Amino acid sequence: MISLNIEKTFGFISKEKVSAYDAEVKAAQEMLEKGTGKGNDFLGWLHLPSFISKEHLAELNATAKVLRDNCEVVIIAGIGGSYLGARAVIEALSNSFTWLQDKKTAPVMIYAGHNISEDYLYELTEYLKDKKFGVINISKSGTTTETALAFRLLKKQCEDQRGKETAKQVIVAVTDAKKGAARVTADKEGYKTFIIPDNVGGRFSVLTPVGLLPIAVAGFDIEQLVAGAADMEKACGADVPFAENPAAIYAATRNELYRSGKKIEILVNFCPKLHYVSEWWKQLYGESEGKDNKGIFPASVDFSTDLHSMGQWIQEGERSIFETVISLDKVDHKLEVPFDEANLDGLNFLAGKRVDEVNKMAELGTQLAHVDGGVPNMRIVLPSLNEYNIGGLLYFFEKACGISGYLLGVNPFNQPGVEAYKKNMFALLDKPGYEEESKAIRAKL
Ligand SMILES: O=P(O)(O)OC[C@H]1O[C@](O)(CO)[C@@H](O)[C@@H]1O
């Protein structure tokens, strides 16, 4: 299970002030538990891990098997919360070069419906031309343009290449129980469907079929993922005292840092497999807290890579940032730096050391340098990359986000601001029903 260390924030904020959040956090936990806070119709994620049944997981695994048995490639069509959680888990647990390996143990997983790039979609459809592929179409609203557009292309291509009957076996929809175009299409075509519960918002949906189905298709153990989340649900429960509750401490510390003028939180990893965990986290916190002209700006970096690009800014730029490091304790493989007689590169001081030891010293050196440079540092220790630990990490962030949003005084479960670009785009594209907006926006051009 993960652990949290906030010692390296205490040169910037006081331990006493963080501890003083106890009452506020209790109130936030109570609002979540009793459903008395803002956005209380979207609390379905709160006890989701402990409610997921064996039968539900078996049904997901059975559908995953159909896709695994019948597809060389599976496209996950979705955007935001409808793909980031799945991608975060799959990339964290996969071999870094999985798609280049000759011996495949699972279909190649490809993501679409998260951009509107013509080149991306053209190149994808070209690649798929000789592939037996399937699609998981994921959209809670069922009407998101990026996803709907990609799915329209993929559905046609799948039917053209594999025939309508096979296409029905290898296209699965994850969407609302009743409404939206994705639901209408799935019902009409007779696709297997999974429901995204009404009371679970997109960014909190990784432990629904939105995340679980693609993760199972990729060959990972969704029972262990859910078990890790369920144990974290207990560890972060409302009955767990503040000082022992990692979600409470994380939420309190980041809010105290924010109140002290640290407006940007940078999520850091030293393992590229965690890149999409950060992408998922950015949506979770960005959409939940960035409203009412408030909110910590969630940013992320992959170290040590980005130490050579963003390192300068972090070390010496405006002191409005803090870092939260996901520190991977145990790596999966062993690789030692070889001894070289000639030592032309001068690296013999590392000979015999594990590559991970070098990485760990880079991590420690960075933490000390950044703290010295005025950047408060929190550290989340992830024991190793497996389903159980990742499940726990995801739930930890979700729970802390719910608490943190209430500490900030916003509704953490809506995202009204996302509509502005959509309205303008539809007006510019002359979508029926947007006639007035079209006129108004053209007048501005
Ligand atoms: O699942 P949907 O409805 O396609 O939405 C995808 C994403 O788009 C948003 O609704 C923003 O428009 C996110 O909150 C969500 O995760």
The ligand as an SDF file (V2000), in Angstrom:
LIG
                    3D

 16 16  0  0  0  0  0  0  0  0999 V2000
  -17.6760   10.4070  -21.3380 O   0  0  0  0  0  0  0  0  0  0  0  0
  -17.9910   11.6360  -22.0840 P   0  0  0  0  0  0  0  0  0  0  0  0
  -19.3910   12.0940  -21.8330 O   0  0  0  0  0  0  0  0  0  0  0  0
  -17.7280   11.4550  -23.5550 O   0  0  0  0  0  0  0  0  0  0  0  0
  -17.1010   12.8110  -21.5600 O   0  0  0  0  0  0  0  0  0  0  0  0
  -15.6970   12.7530  -21.6480 C   0  0  0  0  0  0  0  0  0  0  0  0
  -15.0540   13.8500  -20.8740 C   0  0  0  0  0  0  0  0  0  0  0  0
  -15.5650   15.0940  -21.2930 O   0  0  0  0  0  0  0  0  0  0  0  0
  -15.9450   15.8920  -20.1950 C   0  0  0  0  0  0  0  0  0  0  0  0
  -17.3090   15.7310  -19.9720 O   0  0  0  0  0  0  0  0  0  0  0  0
  -15.6710   17.3260  -20.4490 C   0  0  0  0  0  0  0  0  0  0  0  0
  -16.3960   17.7410  -21.5630 O   0  0  0  0  0  0  0  0  0  0  0  0
  -15.1610   15.2590  -19.0480 C   0  0  0  0  0  0  0  0  0  0  0  0
  -15.6600   15.6020  -17.8110 O   0  0  0  0  0  0  0  0  0  0  0  0
  -15.2980   13.8060  -19.3900 C   0  0  0  0  0  0  0  0  0  0  0  0
  -14.4120   12.9880  -18.7020 O   0  0  0  0  0  0  0  0  0  0  0  0
  1  2  2  0
  2  3  1  0
  2  4  1  0
  2  5  1  0
  5  6  1  0
  6  7  1  0
  7  8  1  0
  7 15  1  0
  8  9  1  0
  9 10  1  0
  9 11  1  0
  9 13  1  0
 11 12  1  0
 13 14  1  0
 13 15  1  0
 15 16  1  0
M  END
$$$$
